[in-house]
Amino acid sequence: MLQRYLQVVRTYRDTQLEAVATLRRDFHATVTYYALEAAFPHWERKHLRTTSRLERINGTIRRRTKVANAYHSEAGLKAMNSQEIRYFHR
């Protein structure tokens, strides 16, 4: 992983200055997932896709909304959102 990081930095440091600066600044945070996976192998992978609970909740809500295609009432949509939020606060 570190070799790939160095290769990307070397390849793009002259042409993609901002992207490389962001990668250098945030690399450790970006690969935190792998440290969590190694430290907690019994955790379900679906809960490790991101380290941000808000991103996980929003992703789950987007997936459920997409599958349903349409909610017939605002109350139904609110109920689904509430259900997902309660699930993550257990």
MOPAC internal coordinates of N, CA, C and O (Angstrom, degrees):
PM7 1SCF
backbone

  N    0.0000 0     0.00 0     0.00 0    0    0    0
  C    1.4396 1     0.00 0     0.00 0    1    0    0
  C    1.5296 1   109.89 1     0.00 0    2    1    0
  O    1.2310 1   120.45 1   136.97 1    3    2    1
  N    1.3139 1   116.75 1   -43.03 1    3    2    1
  C    1.4594 1   120.68 1   179.71 1    5    3    2
  C    1.5284 1   110.99 1   -65.71 1    6    5    3
  O    1.2310 1   120.55 1   144.18 1    7    6    5
  N    1.3274 1   116.56 1   -35.82 1    7    6    5
  C    1.4657 1   119.81 1   178.09 1    9    7    6
  C    1.5289 1   110.83 1   -63.44 1   10    9    7
  O    1.2310 1   120.80 1   138.57 1   11   10    9
  N    1.3252 1   116.08 1   -41.43 1   11   10    9
  C    1.4695 1   120.38 1   178.67 1   13   11   10
  C    1.5242 1   110.56 1   -65.08 1   14   13   11
  O    1.2310 1   120.47 1   138.76 1   15   14   13
  N    1.3170 1   116.70 1   -41.24 1   15   14   13
  C    1.4662 1   121.85 1   176.82 1   17   15   14
  C    1.5264 1   110.22 1   -57.15 1   18   17   15
  O    1.2310 1   120.36 1   130.03 1   19   18   17
  N    1.3329 1   116.91 1   -49.97 1   19   18   17
  C    1.4660 1   121.06 1  -179.71 1   21   19   18
  C    1.5208 1   111.87 1   -62.65 1   22   21   19
  O    1.2310 1   120.45 1   141.82 1   23   22   21
  N    1.3291 1   116.75 1   -38.18 1   23   22   21
  C    1.4597 1   120.95 1   178.80 1   25   23   22
  C    1.5298 1   110.73 1   -63.52 1   26   25   23
  O    1.2310 1   120.13 1   135.89 1   27   26   25
  N    1.3123 1   117.35 1   -44.11 1   27   26   25
  C    1.4619 1   121.45 1   179.36 1   29   27   26
  C    1.5294 1   110.24 1   -64.00 1   30   29   27
  O    1.2310 1   120.51 1   135.60 1   31   30   29
  N    1.3213 1   116.62 1   -44.40 1   31   30   29
  C    1.4677 1   120.28 1   179.40 1   33   31   30
  C    1.5263 1   110.32 1   -60.57 1   34   33   31
  O    1.2310 1   120.19 1   133.17 1   35   34   33
  N    1.3246 1   117.25 1   -46.83 1   35   34   33
  C    1.4788 1   120.29 1  -179.44 1   37   35   34
  C    1.5311 1   111.77 1   -64.08 1   38   37   35
  O    1.2310 1   120.83 1   139.70 1   39   38   37
  N    1.3204 1   116.02 1   -40.30 1   39   38   37
  C    1.4635 1   120.22 1  -176.63 1   41   39   38
  C    1.5201 1   112.37 1   -68.34 1   42   41   39
  O    1.2310 1   120.01 1   139.85 1   43   42   41
  N    1.3274 1   117.58 1   -40.15 1   43   42   41
  C    1.4606 1   120.79 1  -170.43 1   45   43   42
  C    1.5329 1   115.44 1  -110.43 1   46   45   43
  O    1.2310 1   119.46 1  -177.71 1   47   46   45
  N    1.3220 1   118.64 1     2.29 1   47   46   45
  C    1.4668 1   119.61 1  -174.76 1   49   47   46
  C    1.5275 1   113.41 1   -63.03 1   50   49   47
  O    1.2310 1   119.66 1   153.70 1   51   50   49
  N    1.3174 1   118.25 1   -26.30 1   51   50   49
  C    1.4665 1   120.40 1  -179.29 1   53   51   50
  C    1.5309 1   112.83 1   -91.02 1   54   53   51
  O    1.2310 1   120.12 1   153.38 1   55   54   53
  N    1.3266 1   117.37 1   -26.62 1   55   54   53
  C    1.4684 1   119.76 1  -175.17 1   57   55   54
  C    1.5209 1   113.69 1  -105.01 1   58   57   55
  O    1.2310 1   119.85 1   156.15 1   59   58   57
  N    1.3154 1   117.89 1   -23.85 1   59   58   57
  C    1.4717 1   121.90 1  -177.01 1   61   59   58
  C    1.5283 1   109.27 1  -126.21 1   62   61   59
  O    1.2310 1   120.86 1  -114.48 1   63   62   61
  N    1.3081 1   115.97 1    65.52 1   63   62   61
  C    1.4646 1   121.28 1  -172.22 1   65   63   62
  C    1.5261 1   112.94 1   -57.72 1   66   65   63
  O    1.2310 1   120.27 1   131.84 1   67   66   65
  N    1.3271 1   117.08 1   -48.16 1   67   66   65
  C    1.4672 1   120.12 1  -177.17 1   69   67   66
  C    1.5210 1   111.90 1   -67.49 1   70   69   67
  O    1.2310 1   120.41 1   139.41 1   71   70   69
  N    1.3200 1   116.82 1   -40.59 1   71   70   69
  C    1.4679 1   120.08 1   179.74 1   73   71   70
  C    1.5281 1   110.87 1   -63.58 1   74   73   71
  O    1.2310 1   120.59 1   136.69 1   75   74   73
  N    1.3102 1   116.49 1   -43.31 1   75   74   73
  C    1.4646 1   120.45 1   179.97 1   77   75   74
  C    1.5274 1   110.24 1   -66.96 1   78   77   75
  O    1.2310 1   120.20 1   140.75 1   79   78   77
  N    1.3213 1   117.23 1   -39.25 1   79   78   77
  C    1.4673 1   120.08 1   177.74 1   81   79   78
  C    1.5231 1   110.61 1   -62.44 1   82   81   79
  O    1.2310 1   120.59 1   139.18 1   83   82   81
  N    1.3258 1   116.47 1   -40.82 1   83   82   81
  C    1.4634 1   120.75 1   178.31 1   85   83   82
  C    1.5253 1   110.58 1   -65.79 1   86   85   83
  O    1.2310 1   120.47 1   136.26 1   87   86   85
  N    1.3153 1   116.70 1   -43.74 1   87   86   85
  C    1.4615 1   120.53 1   178.44 1   89   87   86
  C    1.5151 1   110.78 1   -60.56 1   90   89   87
  O    1.2310 1   120.26 1   134.30 1   91   90   89
  N    1.3063 1   117.12 1   -45.70 1   91   90   89
  C    1.4666 1   120.33 1   179.30 1   93   91   90
  C    1.5290 1   111.37 1   -62.27 1   94   93   91
  O    1.2310 1   120.81 1   136.78 1   95   94   93
  N    1.3158 1   116.06 1   -43.22 1   95   94   93
  C    1.4669 1   120.33 1  -177.60 1   97   95   94
  C    1.5300 1   112.06 1   -68.08 1   98   97   95
  O    1.2310 1   120.25 1   140.19 1   99   98   97
  N    1.3307 1   117.13 1   -39.81 1   99   98   97
  C    1.4603 1   121.10 1  -170.79 1  101   99   98
  C    1.5180 1   114.89 1  -108.40 1  102  101   99
  O    1.2310 1   119.59 1  -171.39 1  103  102  101
  N    1.3173 1   118.38 1     8.61 1  103  102  101
  C    1.4641 1   120.07 1  -174.70 1  105  103  102
  C    1.5236 1   112.29 1   -57.83 1  106  105  103
  O    1.2310 1   120.28 1   132.74 1  107  106  105
  N    1.3124 1   117.07 1   -47.26 1  107  106  105
  C    1.4656 1   119.92 1  -177.68 1  109  107  106
  C    1.5327 1   110.86 1   -59.59 1  110  109  107
  O    1.2310 1   120.06 1   135.60 1  111  110  109
  N    1.3097 1   117.49 1   -44.40 1  111  110  109
  C    1.4646 1   121.21 1   179.19 1  113  111  110
  C    1.5305 1   111.08 1   -65.35 1  114  113  111
  O    1.2310 1   120.71 1   147.22 1  115  114  113
  N    1.3198 1   116.24 1   -32.78 1  115  114  113
  C    1.4603 1   120.79 1  -179.01 1  117  115  114
  C    1.5218 1   111.71 1   -67.19 1  118  117  115
  O    1.2310 1   119.87 1   144.35 1  119  118  117
  N    1.3040 1   117.85 1   -35.65 1  119  118  117
  C    1.4641 1   120.92 1  -176.71 1  121  119  118
  C    1.5291 1   113.04 1   -97.45 1  122  121  119
  O    1.2310 1   120.28 1  -171.19 1  123  122  121
  N    1.3146 1   117.07 1     8.81 1  123  122  121
  C    1.4682 1   121.02 1   178.03 1  125  123  122
  C    1.5206 1   111.07 1   -56.61 1  126  125  123
  O    1.2310 1   120.80 1   146.78 1  127  126  125
  N    1.3095 1   116.07 1   -33.22 1  127  126  125
  C    1.4646 1   121.76 1   178.71 1  129  127  126
  C    1.5231 1   111.21 1   -49.99 1  130  129  127
  O    1.2310 1   120.24 1   134.54 1  131  130  129
  N    1.3204 1   117.15 1   -45.46 1  131  130  129
  C    1.4617 1   120.80 1  -176.84 1  133  131  130
  C    1.5308 1   111.92 1   -66.76 1  134  133  131
  O    1.2310 1   120.30 1   145.25 1  135  134  133
  N    1.3105 1   117.04 1   -34.75 1  135  134  133
  C    1.4672 1   120.23 1   176.81 1  137  135  134
  C    1.5210 1   109.90 1   -67.58 1  138  137  135
  O    1.2310 1   120.36 1   138.87 1  139  138  137
  N    1.3289 1   116.92 1   -41.13 1  139  138  137
  C    1.4658 1   120.37 1   177.95 1  141  139  138
  C    1.5205 1   111.01 1   -63.92 1  142  141  139
  O    1.2310 1   120.77 1   136.81 1  143  142  141
  N    1.3130 1   116.13 1   -43.19 1  143  142  141
  C    1.4631 1   120.28 1  -179.99 1  145  143  142
  C    1.5267 1   110.88 1   -61.77 1  146  145  143
  O    1.2310 1   120.15 1   140.56 1  147  146  145
  N    1.3163 1   117.31 1   -39.44 1  147  146  145
  C    1.4642 1   120.99 1   179.45 1  149  147  146
  C    1.5289 1   111.68 1   -71.16 1  150  149  147
  O    1.2310 1   120.93 1   142.07 1  151  150  149
  N    1.3305 1   115.83 1   -37.93 1  151  150  149
  C    1.4622 1   119.91 1  -177.53 1  153  151  150
  C    1.5260 1   112.70 1   -75.57 1  154  153  151
  O    1.2310 1   120.41 1   150.78 1  155  154  153
  N    1.3234 1   116.82 1   -29.22 1  155  154  153
  C    1.4648 1   121.17 1  -176.17 1  157  155  154
  C    1.5279 1   110.50 1  -130.48 1  158  157  155
  O    1.2310 1   119.66 1  -112.30 1  159  158  157
  N    1.3208 1   118.25 1    67.70 1  159  158  157
  C    1.4674 1   120.79 1  -175.49 1  161  159  158
  C    1.5276 1   113.62 1   -65.03 1  162  161  159
  O    1.2310 1   119.76 1   162.46 1  163  162  161
  N    1.3211 1   118.07 1   -17.54 1  163  162  161
  C    1.4652 1   120.70 1  -178.89 1  165  163  162
  C    1.5367 1   112.08 1   -82.79 1  166  165  163
  O    1.2310 1   119.91 1   167.48 1  167  166  165
  N    1.3197 1   117.78 1   -12.52 1  167  166  165
  C    1.4679 1   120.15 1   178.34 1  169  167  166
  C    1.5221 1   109.54 1   -69.74 1  170  169  167
  O    1.2310 1   121.37 1   -36.33 1  171  170  169
  N    1.3223 1   114.99 1   143.67 1  171  170  169
  C    1.4620 1   118.84 1   177.72 1  173  171  170
  C    1.5246 1   109.27 1   -68.81 1  174  173  171
  O    1.2310 1   120.93 1   -43.51 1  175  174  173
  N    1.3038 1   115.82 1   136.49 1  175  174  173
  C    1.4574 1   121.64 1  -177.45 1  177  175  174
  C    1.5285 1   112.31 1   -58.50 1  178  177  175
  O    1.2310 1   119.83 1   146.36 1  179  178  177
  N    1.3204 1   117.92 1   -33.64 1  179  178  177
  C    1.4666 1   120.22 1  -177.85 1  181  179  178
  C    1.5300 1   111.59 1   -61.57 1  182  181  179
  O    1.2310 1   119.92 1   156.90 1  183  182  181
  N    1.3205 1   117.77 1   -23.10 1  183  182  181
  C    1.4546 1   120.82 1   179.29 1  185  183  182
  C    1.5338 1   112.13 1   -89.77 1  186  185  183
  O    1.2310 1   120.35 1   175.48 1  187  186  185
  N    1.3200 1   116.93 1    -4.52 1  187  186  185
  C    1.4611 1   120.27 1  -177.33 1  189  187  186
  C    1.5245 1   113.35 1  -107.29 1  190  189  187
  O    1.2310 1   119.24 1  -172.26 1  191  190  189
  N    1.3027 1   119.05 1     7.74 1  191  190  189
  C    1.4604 1   120.52 1  -177.39 1  193  191  190
  C    1.5140 1   113.08 1   -63.74 1  194  193  191
  O    1.2310 1   120.34 1   151.48 1  195  194  193
  N    1.2885 1   116.96 1   -28.52 1  195  194  193
  C    1.4542 1   120.85 1   178.24 1  197  195  194
  C    1.5161 1   108.15 1  -145.38 1  198  197  195
  O    1.2310 1   120.57 1   -24.50 1  199  198  197
  N    1.2984 1   116.51 1   155.50 1  199  198  197
  C    1.4534 1   119.49 1   178.11 1  201  199  198
  C    1.5200 1   111.39 1   -90.90 1  202  201  199
  O    1.2310 1   120.23 1   179.62 1  203  202  201
  N    1.3148 1   117.16 1    -0.38 1  203  202  201
  C    1.4532 1   121.20 1  -179.21 1  205  203  202
  C    1.5292 1   109.77 1  -102.17 1  206  205  203
  O    1.2310 1   120.62 1   -60.61 1  207  206  205
  N    1.3208 1   116.42 1   119.39 1  207  206  205
  C    1.4641 1   119.79 1   178.34 1  209  207  206
  C    1.5268 1   111.17 1   -61.91 1  210  209  207
  O    1.2310 1   120.31 1   142.39 1  211  210  209
  N    1.3156 1   117.01 1   -37.61 1  211  210  209
  C    1.4575 1   120.12 1  -179.75 1  213  211  210
  C    1.5304 1   110.60 1   -63.08 1  214  213  211
  O    1.2310 1   120.20 1   137.82 1  215  214  213
  N    1.3206 1   117.23 1   -42.18 1  215  214  213
  C    1.4674 1   120.00 1   177.79 1  217  215  214
  C    1.5173 1   111.01 1   -63.59 1  218  217  215
  O    1.2310 1   120.08 1   140.61 1  219  218  217
  N    1.3264 1   117.45 1   -39.39 1  219  218  217
  C    1.4660 1   120.02 1   178.42 1  221  219  218
  C    1.5209 1   110.93 1   -64.46 1  222  221  219
  O    1.2310 1   120.37 1   135.18 1  223  222  221
  N    1.3319 1   116.90 1   -44.82 1  223  222  221
  C    1.4675 1   119.82 1   179.91 1  225  223  222
  C    1.5246 1   109.93 1   -62.37 1  226  225  223
  O    1.2310 1   120.20 1   132.38 1  227  226  225
  N    1.3196 1   117.22 1   -47.62 1  227  226  225
  C    1.4655 1   120.36 1  -179.45 1  229  227  226
  C    1.5229 1   111.50 1   -61.74 1  230  229  227
  O    1.2310 1   119.94 1   139.58 1  231  230  229
  N    1.3210 1   117.72 1   -40.42 1  231  230  229
  C    1.4639 1   121.09 1   177.90 1  233  231  230
  C    1.5139 1   111.74 1   -62.36 1  234  233  231
  O    1.2310 1   120.51 1   137.50 1  235  234  233
  N    1.3207 1   116.63 1   -42.50 1  235  234  233
  C    1.4592 1   120.80 1   178.90 1  237  235  234
  C    1.5230 1   110.69 1   -64.28 1  238  237  235
  O    1.2310 1   120.44 1   136.09 1  239  238  237
  N    1.3186 1   116.76 1   -43.91 1  239  238  237
  C    1.4652 1   120.34 1   179.19 1  241  239  238
  C    1.5306 1   110.17 1   -63.24 1  242  241  239
  O    1.2310 1   119.75 1   138.31 1  243  242  241
  N    1.3295 1   118.09 1   -41.69 1  243  242  241
  C    1.4735 1   120.79 1   177.88 1  245  243  242
  C    1.5213 1   110.69 1   -61.13 1  246  245  243
  O    1.2310 1   120.17 1   136.10 1  247  246  245
  N    1.3341 1   117.28 1   -43.90 1  247  246  245
  C    1.4642 1   120.28 1  -179.93 1  249  247  246
  C    1.5212 1   110.97 1   -62.62 1  250  249  247
  O    1.2310 1   120.28 1   135.26 1  251  250  249
  N    1.3227 1   117.06 1   -44.74 1  251  250  249
  C    1.4689 1   119.81 1  -178.90 1  253  251  250
  C    1.5182 1   111.54 1   -66.71 1  254  253  251
  O    1.2310 1   120.37 1   142.48 1  255  254  253
  N    1.3227 1   116.91 1   -37.52 1  255  254  253
  C    1.4616 1   120.84 1   179.36 1  257  255  254
  C    1.5207 1   110.06 1   -66.86 1  258  257  255
  O    1.2310 1   120.17 1   138.95 1  259  258  257
  N    1.3236 1   117.27 1   -41.05 1  259  258  257
  C    1.4650 1   121.40 1  -179.16 1  261  259  258
  C    1.5244 1   111.28 1   -64.91 1  262  261  259
  O    1.2310 1   120.50 1   139.20 1  263  262  261
  N    1.3261 1   116.65 1   -40.80 1  263  262  261
  C    1.4622 1   120.97 1  -179.21 1  265  263  262
  C    1.5282 1   110.67 1   -65.54 1  266  265  263
  O    1.2310 1   120.40 1   140.44 1  267  266  265
  N    1.3280 1   116.84 1   -39.56 1  267  266  265
  C    1.4645 1   120.58 1  -177.61 1  269  267  266
  C    1.5238 1   112.11 1   -74.45 1  270  269  267
  O    1.2310 1   119.92 1   158.40 1  271  270  269
  N    1.3289 1   117.76 1   -21.60 1  271  270  269
  C    1.4604 1   124.23 1  -177.93 1  273  271  270
  C    1.5187 1   114.09 1    65.49 1  274  273  271
  O    1.2310 1   119.62 1   135.34 1  275  274  273
  N    1.3109 1   118.32 1   -44.66 1  275  274  273
  C    1.4691 1   120.23 1  -179.98 1  277  275  274
  C    1.5172 1   108.95 1  -155.02 1  278  277  275
  O    1.2310 1   121.07 1   -41.42 1  279  278  277
  N    1.2908 1   115.56 1   138.58 1  279  278  277
  C    1.4533 1   120.67 1   172.52 1  281  279  278
  C    1.5208 1   106.83 1  -102.12 1  282  281  279
  O    1.2310 1   120.44 1   -43.34 1  283  282  281
  N    1.2969 1   116.76 1   136.66 1  283  282  281
  C    1.4537 1   120.73 1  -173.98 1  285  283  282
  C    1.5141 1   112.99 1   -80.49 1  286  285  283
  O    1.2310 1   120.73 1   170.18 1  287  286  285
  N    1.3119 1   116.21 1    -9.82 1  287  286  285
  C    1.4568 1   118.50 1   177.45 1  289  287  286
  C    1.5211 1   109.39 1  -153.00 1  290  289  287
  O    1.2310 1   121.13 1   -23.04 1  291  290  289
  N    1.2986 1   115.45 1   156.96 1  291  290  289
  C    1.4572 1   120.36 1   176.28 1  293  291  290
  C    1.5260 1   109.98 1   -64.96 1  294  293  291
  O    1.2310 1   120.55 1   146.81 1  295  294  293
  N    1.3228 1   116.56 1   -33.19 1  295  294  293
  C    1.4674 1   120.71 1   179.13 1  297  295  294
  C    1.5316 1   111.02 1   -62.91 1  298  297  295
  O    1.2310 1   120.38 1   141.09 1  299  298  297
  N    1.3346 1   116.87 1   -38.91 1  299  298  297
  C    1.4549 1   120.34 1   178.60 1  301  299  298
  C    1.5233 1   111.93 1   -64.97 1  302  301  299
  O    1.2310 1   120.56 1   138.43 1  303  302  301
  N    1.3126 1   116.53 1   -41.57 1  303  302  301
  C    1.4601 1   121.20 1   177.74 1  305  303  302
  C    1.5247 1   111.00 1   -64.82 1  306  305  303
  O    1.2310 1   120.76 1   137.37 1  307  306  305
  N    1.3338 1   116.14 1   -42.63 1  307  306  305
  C    1.4651 1   120.26 1   178.13 1  309  307  306
  C    1.5273 1   111.16 1   -64.47 1  310  309  307
  O    1.2310 1   120.38 1   141.47 1  311  310  309
  N    1.3172 1   116.88 1   -38.53 1  311  310  309
  C    1.4627 1   120.67 1   179.47 1  313  311  310
  C    1.5314 1   110.80 1   -63.74 1  314  313  311
  O    1.2310 1   120.39 1   138.07 1  315  314  313
  N    1.3385 1   116.87 1   -41.93 1  315  314  313
  C    1.4608 1   120.33 1   178.53 1  317  315  314
  C    1.5266 1   110.28 1   -64.11 1  318  317  315
  O    1.2310 1   120.27 1   135.16 1  319  318  317
  N    1.3354 1   117.09 1   -44.84 1  319  318  317
  C    1.4653 1   120.20 1   177.94 1  321  319  318
  C    1.5204 1   111.13 1   -59.46 1  322  321  319
  O    1.2310 1   120.60 1   134.90 1  323  322  321
  N    1.3117 1   116.46 1   -45.10 1  323  322  321
  C    1.4604 1   121.65 1   179.90 1  325  323  322
  C    1.5298 1   111.02 1   -61.40 1  326  325  323
  O    1.2310 1   120.75 1   137.63 1  327  326  325
  N    1.3192 1   116.18 1   -42.37 1  327  326  325
  C    1.4659 1   121.19 1   179.55 1  329  327  326
  C    1.5338 1   110.60 1   -60.53 1  330  329  327
  O    1.2310 1   120.32 1   134.55 1  331  330  329
  N    1.3153 1   116.99 1   -45.45 1  331  330  329
  C    1.4646 1   120.43 1  -179.36 1  333  331  330
  C    1.5301 1   111.81 1   -66.11 1  334  333  331
  O    1.2310 1   120.55 1   138.10 1  335  334  333
  N    1.3149 1   116.56 1   -41.90 1  335  334  333
  C    1.4608 1   119.91 1  -179.67 1  337  335  334
  C    1.5216 1   110.62 1   -65.27 1  338  337  335
  O    1.2310 1   120.20 1   138.41 1  339  338  337
  N    1.3423 1   117.22 1   -41.59 1  339  338  337
  C    1.4729 1   119.71 1   177.04 1  341  339  338
  C    1.5235 1   111.12 1   -62.89 1  342  341  339
  O    1.2310 1   119.79 1   142.77 1  343  342  341
  N    1.3204 1   118.02 1   -37.23 1  343  342  341
  C    1.4570 1   121.92 1   179.45 1  345  343  342
  C    1.5353 1   110.45 1   -59.83 1  346  345  343
  O    1.2310 1   120.15 1   138.20 1  347  346  345
  N    1.3170 1   117.32 1   -41.80 1  347  346  345
  C    1.4511 1   120.73 1  -177.54 1  349  347  346
  C    1.5264 1   112.76 1   -78.22 1  350  349  347
  O    1.2310 1   119.77 1   167.14 1  351  350  349
  N    1.3119 1   118.05 1   -12.86 1  351  350  349
  C    1.4725 1   120.79 1  -179.90 1  353  351  350
  C    1.5234 1   112.29 1  -101.37 1  354  353  351
  O    1.2310 1   120.09 1  -165.85 1  355  354  353
  N    1.3030 1   117.43 1    14.15 1  355  354  353
  C    1.4749 1   120.00 1   177.51 1  357  355  354
  C    1.4881 1   110.71 1   -70.04 1  358  357  355
  O    1.2310 1   120.10 1   180.00 1  359  358  357

